[in-house]
Amino acid sequence: MSPEEPNAYKFETLALDMMKLQDDCLAYEVDRNKEFAPVKNKTCVDSVDTARKLLRLNGVEL
């Protein structure tokens, strides 16, 4: 079911969007399971549940 009018805002900035603001930049690769737990979706991939799971796997108690 879709709302009849907008009912939320999505704010998202990618690292690539901020590169133009830097004097210099160094990109590097990280292990996603240790360094990256975004919350972008209500369920499934990149949800609060998956972020919590990754935190627990890395020794963070919630």
Biopython code that builds the backbone (N, CA, C, O; Angstrom):
import numpy as np
from Bio.PDB.StructureBuilder import StructureBuilder

atoms = [
    (1, "MET", "N", (0.837, -1.176, 0.000)),
    (1, "MET", "CA", (0.000, 0.000, 0.000)),
    (1, "MET", "C", (0.889, 1.248, 0.000)),
    (1, "MET", "O", (1.779, 1.383, 0.840)),
    (2, "SER", "N", (0.646, 2.136, -0.924)),
    (2, "SER", "CA", (1.425, 3.370, -1.025)),
    (2, "SER", "C", (0.662, 4.530, -0.408)),
    (2, "SER", "O", (-0.559, 4.608, -0.540)),
    (3, "PRO", "N", (1.375, 5.440, 0.269)),
    (3, "PRO", "CA", (0.703, 6.610, 0.837)),
    (3, "PRO", "C", (0.246, 7.559, -0.269)),
    (3, "PRO", "O", (0.805, 7.566, -1.366)),
    (4, "GLU", "N", (-0.746, 8.336, 0.024)),
    (4, "GLU", "CA", (-1.263, 9.292, -0.958)),
    (4, "GLU", "C", (-0.371, 10.521, -1.085)),
    (4, "GLU", "O", (-0.398, 11.209, -2.105)),
    (5, "GLU", "N", (0.417, 10.797, -0.048)),
    (5, "GLU", "CA", (1.337, 11.922, -0.073)),
    (5, "GLU", "C", (2.625, 11.511, 0.630)),
    (5, "GLU", "O", (2.628, 10.532, 1.376)),
    (6, "PRO", "N", (3.717, 12.237, 0.410)),
    (6, "PRO", "CA", (4.971, 11.864, 1.058)),
    (6, "PRO", "C", (4.820, 11.800, 2.579)),
    (6, "PRO", "O", (4.170, 12.655, 3.181)),
    (7, "ASN", "N", (5.429, 10.773, 3.196)),
    (7, "ASN", "CA", (5.312, 10.630, 4.644)),
    (7, "ASN", "C", (6.659, 10.401, 5.326)),
    (7, "ASN", "O", (6.697, 10.052, 6.506)),
    (8, "ALA", "N", (7.768, 10.594, 4.599)),
    (8, "ALA", "CA", (9.092, 10.408, 5.179)),
    (8, "ALA", "C", (10.128, 11.110, 4.307)),
    (8, "ALA", "O", (9.857, 11.478, 3.164)),
    (9, "TYR", "N", (11.322, 11.287, 4.873)),
    (9, "TYR", "CA", (12.458, 11.836, 4.140)),
    (9, "TYR", "C", (13.612, 10.862, 4.258)),
    (9, "TYR", "O", (13.788, 10.228, 5.299)),
    (10, "LYS", "N", (14.391, 10.737, 3.213)),
    (10, "LYS", "CA", (15.569, 9.875, 3.249)),
    (10, "LYS", "C", (16.790, 10.758, 3.042)),
    (10, "LYS", "O", (16.932, 11.415, 2.010)),
    (11, "PHE", "N", (17.666, 10.763, 4.036)),
    (11, "PHE", "CA", (18.893, 11.530, 3.962)),
    (11, "PHE", "C", (20.049, 10.548, 3.805)),
    (11, "PHE", "O", (20.261, 9.685, 4.657)),
    (12, "GLU", "N", (20.779, 10.685, 2.735)),
    (12, "GLU", "CA", (21.890, 9.776, 2.492)),
    (12, "GLU", "C", (22.997, 10.510, 1.765)),
    (12, "GLU", "O", (22.762, 11.146, 0.737)),
    (13, "THR", "N", (24.193, 10.423, 2.294)),
    (13, "THR", "CA", (25.362, 10.990, 1.642)),
    (13, "THR", "C", (26.388, 9.882, 1.475)),
    (13, "THR", "O", (26.720, 9.182, 2.431)),
    (14, "LEU", "N", (26.872, 9.731, 0.293)),
    (14, "LEU", "CA", (27.890, 8.728, 0.014)),
    (14, "LEU", "C", (29.276, 9.340, 0.169)),
    (14, "LEU", "O", (29.454, 10.548, 0.015)),
    (15, "ALA", "N", (30.240, 8.506, 0.470)),
    (15, "ALA", "CA", (31.614, 8.993, 0.597)),
    (15, "ALA", "C", (32.046, 9.708, -0.678)),
    (15, "ALA", "O", (32.773, 10.698, -0.615)),
    (16, "LEU", "N", (31.608, 9.219, -1.825)),
    (16, "LEU", "CA", (31.971, 9.869, -3.095)),
    (16, "LEU", "C", (31.436, 11.288, -3.174)),
    (16, "LEU", "O", (32.051, 12.139, -3.817)),
    (17, "ASP", "N", (30.302, 11.565, -2.533)),
    (17, "ASP", "CA", (29.734, 12.914, -2.536)),
    (17, "ASP", "C", (30.600, 13.886, -1.749)),
    (17, "ASP", "O", (30.587, 15.086, -2.026)),
    (18, "MET", "N", (31.346, 13.393, -0.778)),
    (18, "MET", "CA", (32.165, 14.258, 0.075)),
    (18, "MET", "C", (33.598, 14.400, -0.407)),
    (18, "MET", "O", (34.330, 15.255, 0.093)),
    (19, "MET", "N", (34.016, 13.585, -1.365)),
    (19, "MET", "CA", (35.401, 13.649, -1.846)),
    (19, "MET", "C", (35.738, 15.024, -2.412)),
    (19, "MET", "O", (36.869, 15.489, -2.271)),
    (20, "LYS", "N", (34.795, 15.662, -3.035)),
    (20, "LYS", "CA", (35.068, 16.978, -3.637)),
    (20, "LYS", "C", (35.351, 18.048, -2.583)),
    (20, "LYS", "O", (35.885, 19.107, -2.911)),
    (21, "LEU", "N", (35.003, 17.788, -1.329)),
    (21, "LEU", "CA", (35.218, 18.743, -0.255)),
    (21, "LEU", "C", (36.600, 18.608, 0.383)),
    (21, "LEU", "O", (36.992, 19.451, 1.189)),
    (22, "GLN", "N", (37.344, 17.553, 0.028)),
    (22, "GLN", "CA", (38.636, 17.270, 0.642)),
    (22, "GLN", "C", (39.786, 17.840, -0.185)),
    (22, "GLN", "O", (39.711, 17.917, -1.411)),
    (23, "ASP", "N", (40.852, 18.239, 0.514)),
    (23, "ASP", "CA", (42.067, 18.684, -0.178)),
    (23, "ASP", "C", (42.774, 17.494, -0.817)),
    (23, "ASP", "O", (43.326, 17.603, -1.912)),
    (24, "ASP", "N", (42.754, 16.362, -0.126)),
    (24, "ASP", "CA", (43.283, 15.126, -0.687)),
    (24, "ASP", "C", (42.503, 13.969, -0.085)),
    (24, "ASP", "O", (41.791, 14.138, 0.905)),
    (25, "CYS", "N", (42.639, 12.806, -0.679)),
    (25, "CYS", "CA", (41.814, 11.679, -0.267)),
    (25, "CYS", "C", (42.576, 10.376, -0.452)),
    (25, "CYS", "O", (43.292, 10.193, -1.436)),
    (26, "LEU", "N", (42.412, 9.473, 0.513)),
    (26, "LEU", "CA", (43.023, 8.154, 0.432)),
    (26, "LEU", "C", (41.921, 7.115, 0.617)),
    (26, "LEU", "O", (41.292, 7.047, 1.673)),
    (27, "ALA", "N", (41.700, 6.325, -0.393)),
    (27, "ALA", "CA", (40.682, 5.274, -0.314)),
    (27, "ALA", "C", (41.351, 3.975, 0.117)),
    (27, "ALA", "O", (42.487, 3.694, -0.264)),
    (28, "TYR", "N", (40.637, 3.187, 0.913)),
    (28, "TYR", "CA", (41.154, 1.885, 1.307)),
    (28, "TYR", "C", (40.008, 0.905, 1.477)),
    (28, "TYR", "O", (38.853, 1.295, 1.650)),
    (29, "GLU", "N", (40.346, -0.356, 1.426)),
    (29, "GLU", "CA", (39.366, -1.427, 1.505)),
    (29, "GLU", "C", (39.317, -1.967, 2.930)),
    (29, "GLU", "O", (40.351, -2.108, 3.582)),
    (30, "VAL", "N", (38.100, -2.270, 3.414)),
    (30, "VAL", "CA", (37.941, -2.833, 4.756)),
    (30, "VAL", "C", (37.070, -4.081, 4.680)),
    (30, "VAL", "O", (36.368, -4.315, 3.695)),
    (31, "ASP", "N", (37.133, -4.869, 5.738)),
    (31, "ASP", "CA", (36.274, -6.039, 5.852)),
    (31, "ASP", "C", (34.886, -5.560, 6.284)),
    (31, "ASP", "O", (34.723, -5.063, 7.398)),
    (32, "ARG", "N", (33.902, -5.702, 5.425)),
    (32, "ARG", "CA", (32.551, -5.204, 5.699)),
    (32, "ARG", "C", (32.017, -5.731, 7.031)),
    (32, "ARG", "O", (31.353, -4.999, 7.765)),
    (33, "ASN", "N", (32.303, -7.003, 7.346)),
    (33, "ASN", "CA", (31.770, -7.589, 8.573)),
    (33, "ASN", "C", (32.359, -6.981, 9.839)),
    (33, "ASN", "O", (31.832, -7.195, 10.931)),
    (34, "LYS", "N", (33.454, -6.219, 9.703)),
    (34, "LYS", "CA", (34.069, -5.598, 10.872)),
    (34, "LYS", "C", (33.936, -4.077, 10.885)),
    (34, "LYS", "O", (34.001, -3.465, 11.951)),
    (35, "GLU", "N", (33.754, -3.470, 9.739)),
    (35, "GLU", "CA", (33.838, -2.016, 9.656)),
    (35, "GLU", "C", (32.591, -1.305, 9.126)),
    (35, "GLU", "O", (32.541, -0.075, 9.142)),
    (36, "PHE", "N", (31.589, -2.044, 8.661)),
    (36, "PHE", "CA", (30.494, -1.387, 7.951)),
    (36, "PHE", "C", (29.171, -2.058, 8.276)),
    (36, "PHE", "O", (28.939, -3.201, 7.882)),
    (37, "ALA", "N", (28.305, -1.359, 8.988)),
    (37, "ALA", "CA", (26.996, -1.899, 9.341)),
    (37, "ALA", "C", (25.936, -0.813, 9.148)),
    (37, "ALA", "O", (25.417, -0.276, 10.126)),
    (38, "PRO", "N", (25.617, -0.493, 7.914)),
    (38, "PRO", "CA", (24.657, 0.580, 7.662)),
    (38, "PRO", "C", (23.233, 0.167, 8.026)),
    (38, "PRO", "O", (22.899, -1.017, 8.052)),
    (39, "VAL", "N", (22.417, 1.157, 8.301)),
    (39, "VAL", "CA", (20.990, 0.927, 8.528)),
    (39, "VAL", "C", (20.260, 1.761, 7.481)),
    (39, "VAL", "O", (20.099, 2.973, 7.627)),
    (40, "LYS", "N", (19.822, 1.084, 6.422)),
    (40, "LYS", "CA", (19.168, 1.772, 5.313)),
    (40, "LYS", "C", (17.779, 1.229, 5.024)),
    (40, "LYS", "O", (16.971, 1.902, 4.384)),
    (41, "ASN", "N", (17.492, 0.015, 5.491)),
    (41, "ASN", "CA", (16.220, -0.625, 5.174)),
    (41, "ASN", "C", (15.500, -1.053, 6.447)),
    (41, "ASN", "O", (16.122, -1.264, 7.489)),
    (42, "LYS", "N", (14.190, -1.177, 6.345)),
    (42, "LYS", "CA", (13.391, -1.600, 7.495)),
    (42, "LYS", "C", (13.633, -3.070, 7.834)),
    (42, "LYS", "O", (13.692, -3.435, 9.008)),
    (43, "THR", "N", (13.772, -3.904, 6.821)),
    (43, "THR", "CA", (14.006, -5.333, 7.024)),
    (43, "THR", "C", (15.050, -5.825, 6.031)),
    (43, "THR", "O", (15.426, -5.114, 5.100)),
    (44, "CYS", "N", (15.509, -7.045, 6.243)),
    (44, "CYS", "CA", (16.476, -7.728, 5.362)),
    (44, "CYS", "C", (17.844, -7.080, 5.408)),
    (44, "CYS", "O", (18.295, -6.663, 6.475)),
    (45, "VAL", "N", (18.514, -6.987, 4.265)),
    (45, "VAL", "CA", (19.881, -6.482, 4.186)),
    (45, "VAL", "C", (19.938, -5.019, 4.618)),
    (45, "VAL", "O", (19.059, -4.225, 4.282)),
    (46, "ASP", "N", (20.980, -4.677, 5.366)),
    (46, "ASP", "CA", (21.226, -3.309, 5.841)),
    (46, "ASP", "C", (20.100, -2.777, 6.720)),
    (46, "ASP", "O", (19.749, -1.599, 6.643)),
    (47, "SER", "N", (19.539, -3.640, 7.551)),
    (47, "SER", "CA", (18.485, -3.230, 8.487)),
    (47, "SER", "C", (19.063, -3.127, 9.895)),
    (47, "SER", "O", (20.225, -3.471, 10.114)),
    (48, "VAL", "N", (18.273, -2.661, 10.839)),
    (48, "VAL", "CA", (18.690, -2.592, 12.233)),
    (48, "VAL", "C", (19.097, -3.974, 12.720)),
    (48, "VAL", "O", (20.083, -4.114, 13.442)),
    (49, "ASP", "N", (18.344, -4.994, 12.330)),
    (49, "ASP", "CA", (18.650, -6.355, 12.774)),
    (49, "ASP", "C", (20.018, -6.829, 12.284)),
    (49, "ASP", "O", (20.768, -7.432, 13.051)),
    (50, "THR", "N", (20.350, -6.569, 11.026)),
    (50, "THR", "CA", (21.651, -7.012, 10.517)),
    (50, "THR", "C", (22.786, -6.197, 11.141)),
    (50, "THR", "O", (23.869, -6.734, 11.372)),
    (51, "ALA", "N", (22.555, -4.911, 11.417)),
    (51, "ALA", "CA", (23.574, -4.090, 12.075)),
    (51, "ALA", "C", (23.824, -4.605, 13.491)),
    (51, "ALA", "O", (24.973, -4.685, 13.923)),
    (52, "ARG", "N", (22.779, -4.950, 14.204)),
    (52, "ARG", "CA", (22.933, -5.506, 15.559)),
    (52, "ARG", "C", (23.695, -6.830, 15.529)),
    (52, "ARG", "O", (24.544, -7.087, 16.383)),
    (53, "LYS", "N", (23.388, -7.658, 14.550)),
    (53, "LYS", "CA", (24.073, -8.950, 14.421)),
    (53, "LYS", "C", (25.566, -8.738, 14.206)),
    (53, "LYS", "O", (26.383, -9.415, 14.831)),
    (54, "LEU", "N", (25.930, -7.803, 13.326)),
    (54, "LEU", "CA", (27.345, -7.524, 13.068)),
    (54, "LEU", "C", (28.030, -6.966, 14.305)),
    (54, "LEU", "O", (29.186, -7.301, 14.564)),
    (55, "LEU", "N", (27.356, -6.129, 15.070)),
    (55, "LEU", "CA", (27.941, -5.603, 16.298)),
    (55, "LEU", "C", (28.230, -6.737, 17.279)),
    (55, "LEU", "O", (29.306, -6.795, 17.874)),
    (56, "ARG", "N", (27.255, -7.641, 17.441)),
    (56, "ARG", "CA", (27.442, -8.779, 18.348)),
    (56, "ARG", "C", (28.617, -9.655, 17.899)),
    (56, "ARG", "O", (29.411, -10.103, 18.726)),
    (57, "LEU", "N", (28.726, -9.899, 16.586)),
    (57, "LEU", "CA", (29.831, -10.702, 16.055)),
    (57, "LEU", "C", (31.193, -10.065, 16.342)),
    (57, "LEU", "O", (32.209, -10.757, 16.402)),
    (58, "ASN", "N", (31.203, -8.745, 16.519)),
    (58, "ASN", "CA", (32.445, -8.026, 16.777)),
    (58, "ASN", "C", (32.629, -7.687, 18.249)),
    (58, "ASN", "O", (33.430, -6.821, 18.601)),
    (59, "GLY", "N", (31.881, -8.377, 19.107)),
    (59, "GLY", "CA", (32.081, -8.238, 20.542)),
    (59, "GLY", "C", (31.420, -7.063, 21.217)),
    (59, "GLY", "O", (31.736, -6.757, 22.367)),
    (60, "VAL", "N", (30.517, -6.401, 20.539)),
    (60, "VAL", "CA", (29.799, -5.271, 21.144)),
    (60, "VAL", "C", (28.520, -5.791, 21.782)),
    (60, "VAL", "O", (27.689, -6.416, 21.122)),
    (61, "GLU", "N", (28.374, -5.524, 23.078)),
    (61, "GLU", "CA", (27.161, -5.949, 23.772)),
    (61, "GLU", "C", (26.136, -4.840, 23.728)),
    (61, "GLU", "O", (26.449, -3.684, 24.011)),
    (62, "LEU", "N", (24.920, -5.186, 23.376)),
    (62, "LEU", "CA", (23.841, -4.194, 23.278)),
    (62, "LEU", "C", (22.925, -4.281, 24.471)),
    (62, "LEU", "O", (21.959, -3.525, 24.564)),
]
sb = StructureBuilder()
sb.init_structure("model")
sb.init_model(0)
sb.init_chain("A")
sb.init_seg("    ")
for serial, (resi, resn, name, xyz) in enumerate(atoms, 1):
    if name == "N":
        sb.init_residue(resn, " ", resi, " ")
    sb.init_atom(name, np.array(xyz, "f"), 0.0, 1.0, " ", f" {name:<3s}", serial, name[0])
structure = sb.get_structure()
